[in-house]
Amino acid sequence: VNSSEGIKFIDDTHDHDDDHNHDDDHDHGEYDPHVWLDPINAKVMVKNILNALIQADPANVDFYTINAQEVLDRLDELDEAFEEAFSLSTHKTIIYGGHFAFGYLADRHNIRILSPYVGFAPDAEPTPRAIAELIDTMNSLGISTIYYEELIDPKTARVISEQTGAEMVLLHGAHNVTKEEMESNISYFDIMFENVEKLKNGFRNE
């Protein structure tokens, strides 16, 4: 099943004014693949999976529908929680010291993303100029939190933190989990609601 069918992809250079339809022809890496980090997109994915399950096993339609509705309701709660978090931001800006994955969520809530990285290639490295410009922006806005991604060495975020005094905070992209997280049965909702609280704390400290 193509769970992302019907979702509009955004350009992976973070130009949030230029949306593209999922069905357009494009090369791998041209669009941001992190659709699941926006709860509204996640709802589309749940519905696509539900339809595929019903088609494959129509005898259990009620079971699938009830379970899907529980997930959809929870996604609505998550979306409302993110909206509340973003309402706390004075500058409507997130500083991210990694390959930013939250473009869909930020785009829909009119939040600006600033990262020294361009695109999502895992081997990409930011230029010293990009880092310096981000430091200048943080200092001018008085932003005191820099977020970083999971399961990588946050060396860029660390450099920026050392130069600005900003607190480093993990913002989990739900790409992968640690062995400990897996053993604790951590869920998508556990990760995402924790992200909400971290964003709230960061915005309160602006």
N, C-alpha and C positions, 0 to 999 in steps of 0.2 A: 504494500500500500504506500502511496506517495502521501505522507501525512502533511506535507507543506502545500499541497494543491490549493490554490486560491489565495495564497499569501502573496502580498506585494513585497518584493525584495528591494532593499536599498543598496546603493553603491558602496563598496567596501572602502572607499576613500573618505567616508563619513560626510558626504554631501547630502544632508537630510532634506534638501529641497527637490531632489530628483529621484522619485520612486520609479520602480520598474516592476512589471508584472512577472510573476513566477514563470509564465509560459514562454517568455521571450527567449530567443537563442542567445547564449552567452558562454564565454569560456569559464572554466573552473577558476574560482577565486575572484571573479569580477564583482560578485555581490556578497554582501554580508550573510553568512550562513546561520547566524545565531538567532534564529527566529523564535526559539522556545523561551527566550528570556523576556519576552513581552507576553503577559498573561492573555491578552486578547488574541495574539497569534497562537498561543498554546491552546486556546479554546477551539480554534479552527482545526488544529492537529487532532485534538480529542474527537471532534465530530467526524473527521475523515477516518480515523481508526474505528470509531463506532460503526460507521456505515459499512466498512470493510468486514467487520466481525459479523454484523447482521447478515450481510450477503453470503458469507461463508457458512454461517451457522444460524439460520433463521429460527430454528426451534427455541433458541435461548435469547430471543430478542429482548424480553423483559429484563432478564439478568443484566445484559450488556447496557441497556438503556438506563436502568436505575444506577448502576455503578458510574456510568459516564456522567450522569446528572450530578452526582455527588462531587465529581472532579470539577465539573463546570462551575458549580456553586462556589467551590473553594477558590477557583481561579478568579471569580468575580471579587471575592474577599481580598485576594492578593492584589488585584488591580486597584481596588479602593485604598488599600494600605500604601501602595506606591504613590498614589495621587496625594494622599495625606502627607507623606514624607516630602515629596517635591514642593508642596505648598509652603514648607518651612524654609525653603532656600531663598536667600536675598538676591544672590547673583545668578540663580538658575544655571549654575555651572558645576560640572564634576571634573575634577582633575584626576587623570588616570595614568599611572606610570607603567602601562602595559599595552598589549594589543587589545584595544577596547572592544568588548563584546556586547555592550548594552545599547547599541545604536537604535534598535527598534523601540525600545522602551523610552529612551531619552527623546527620540524624535517625536513620538506621539504626545509626550508631555511637555514639549517645547523646552527641553533641557539641553544646554550646550555641553558638548563633550570636548575636552582638551587633552590630547595625548601627544607625546613626542614621536610616537610611532605612526606609520602610514600603512594602512592595510592590515592583513592578518597573517602574513607569511611568518612562520615560527622562527625563521632565521633572520628576520629583519632587525636592524639595529637603528636607533634614533641618532641623529647627528648632534654634535655638541651645540650647534646653533639652535636646534629645536628644543633641546633641554634648557638652554639659557633663556629662550623666549618664554618657555613655560614657567620658569622660576620668576621672571619679571612679572608675568601676569598674576601669579599667585601672590607676590608681594604687593602688587598694586591693588588687588581686590581684597587682600587680607584673608585669603582662604587658608585654613590651617589643617586641612586633611588631604592626603593623597592616597588614592586607592591603588591596589595592585591585584594581579590575577593569581589564581591558585596554581600550585604545583610547578612553579618556575622560580628561579632565583630573581627576586625583585630588585636587581641591582640598580636599574634606572630610577625606580621609586626611592631607593635608599639614597642615591646621590641627591635627588631633589629634596628629600626630607632633611638631609644634612645641611643643605644650603638655605633652607627656608624655615627649619624648625617645625615643619608640618608633621603631624602624626601619620604613620603608615597604617592603613587599615585594609584587610583583605575584603574584596568584593568578589564573591564566588560566581563564576560563570557557568557552573553546573556542567562543565565539560567532562571532568573526571573527578573521582573521589579518592581519598587515601584509603589504605587498608583498614585503618581504624574507623573511618567514616562508614565504610562498607559493612564492617562487622557490627556497627551500631545501628544498621538499617536506616541510615540517613535518607531522607526523601527529598524530592524536588521542592516540596513545600517547606521543609525544614531549612533548606539552603536559602530559598528566596525570602522567607519571612525574616531570617537573620540578616539578609542583605538590607531589607527595609529598615530594621533597627539601626544598622550601621550608617545608613544614609541619613536617618533622622539625627543621629548623634553628630555626624559631620556637619549637617546644615545648621544645627543649633549652635555650633562653635564657630560659625563664620564671623 
